[in-house]
């Protein structure tokens, strides 16, 4: 019978590769008894460089050449399973877990371990940085009556600049609102405490839009100055910014590297704190958006992050800095003070001795009891521009040619040449059971279709 012999042919053991051109076609004799899977051929005019044989439709490795005499040798062969059944393998469709030809970039590849340490990237959210033309804005809520320009409401809110706020405080501590002529100023101060009409005061690190300039009223009096009166339409002040997060430096090997645990994002934003961002919605590079809404009447704010119009989460925090308001208010008249030990009350009948003794002056200069509202807040939350800090974990070098990348899809073997690894292979071949088991073992363990 005839066989084709090949010299110097090289291939991987787990490859379907077949040789192209034979060295020669030789007439040989089978050594009896003979196995088709592991035949031995008696060859005349042998060549020690021969290492591969094709017999009919089957391919064999030459495992050893045994020289019988000068012109005769025995070629001990074993079946090259993958080359012999290449056609059946090529037309077979299986569930491919790894491939060097194509891959699913979103399937996490656990074959390569991560290295120690991280690299850091910083995304500055400059549009969220609060800006102001001055030193911020004060929003003060005052209980006041109605006027022709100001309808009656429980609390009227005014937006004031730094200078306007200082002028208002100076005005309220002055005597300009004490206009009654039939009682003393000391008694008027006891009866009319302007600070008691202040319901709230917050400082904001930004200019407030909206509002109409009107006189500022407290109780039934006017502060004799203008302020920007705010309505419900001005109550919510908002700022927002879209952002794109940096990709993992090795993301060309798979978009899964943009996800946890290889990538971690942390949003740092004012008093809202440091907020971990789930990297999963951003793995494909889609943009996100951050919005901050502040209720300037109460100082409360909300921050939310959205992707493609859907909110990922919402957090709340105090944005407005509460400002303490103090006033000299109580016991200007009614209390008994050690400096006035002989006076029980200023409301005694008859002649007021203080007109001659200076007792009235002592009352006016006595240390008052302080009334406070709210508490002083902190501006430290606004020292840093909001940003997103991204940490990347690197993975070791890959060998896509011989190890492939995750695919996890059904494919025909001939459509994706190169390295292939399959799962739960069920292939039909016209071979012995041992040959089918060997083919399945190669396909599930990883082989090269070439």
PEPE-V855068 format. One line per field, one symbol per residue. ss: DSSP state (a for helix, b for strand, c for the rest). phi: phi as a letter, one per 20 degrees, with the letter a starting at -180 (. if undefined). psi: psi as a letter, one per 30 degrees, with the letter a starting at -180 (. if undefined). Layout:
ss->???
phi->???
psi->???
This chain:
ss->cbbbbbbcccccccbccccccccbbbbcbbcccccccccbbbbbcccccbbbbbbccbbbbbbbbbbbbccbbbbbbbbcaaaacaaaaaacbbbbbbbccccccccccccccbccccbbbbbbcaaaccccccccbbbbbbbbccccccccbbbbbbbbbaaaaaaaaaaaccccccccccccaaaaaaaccaaaabbbbbbbcccccccbbbbbbbbcbbbbbbbbbbcaaacbbbbbbbbcccccccaaacaaaaccccbbbbbbbaaabbbbbcaaaacccccbbbbbbbbccccbbbbbbbbccbbbbbbbbbccbbccbbbbbbcccccccaaacccccccccccccaaaacaaaaaaacccbbbbbccccccaaaccccbbbbbbccbccccaaaacbbbbbbbbaaaccbbbbbbcccccccccaaaaaaaaaaaaacbbbc
phi->.dcedcdmfcaffdcegdfedffaddeccfeefcdffcfcdecelfcfefbbcccmdddceefaddeebgdcbdeeccfeffffdgffffeedceeecbeebbdfeefdefdfeefncdcccdeeffeffcbfcdncddddcebfebfecffbgcddcdcfgffffffffffeedfeedfeecfffffffeddfffeeeabcdcebfdenncfbfedcldddelbebefddffefedcbbbebcefefgdffeqfffedfeeccdcedblffnedfdffgfdfenfedbdcddceffdnfccccdcclndfeacccbfefefdfddbecelfcfeedffcfedeaedfenfefgfdenfgffffeffeeedccmbfeceffdfdfgbceddddedffdcffdcmcfdlbebegfecgofccdclfcddcebfgffffffffffeeobdeb
psi->lklkkkkgkkllfhkgkkldkleljkklkkkklkkeeilkkjklhlkffkgkkkjbglkkkjeljjkeaegklkjjlkkjeeeegeeeeefkkljkekkfelljffkkjgfklkllllkkkkjkifffkklkfbhakkjkkkklallefjlklekkkkkkleeeeeeeeeeffagffifkfflleeeeeeejjffffjelkkkkhlkklalkklkkkkbglkghllljkklfffejklklkllkkklkfgfffkfffglkgfkkkkkjjbffajjkkjfefgegglllkkkkkkjfeffklkklklkhfkkelklkljekjkkkkkkjelhfefljkefhfgkekfgllakjfffffgeeeeeegkklkkkkkalkakgffgfkkkljkkkkklllllieeffalkehlklkeffilakkklkhkikklilleeeeeeeeeeeffklkj.
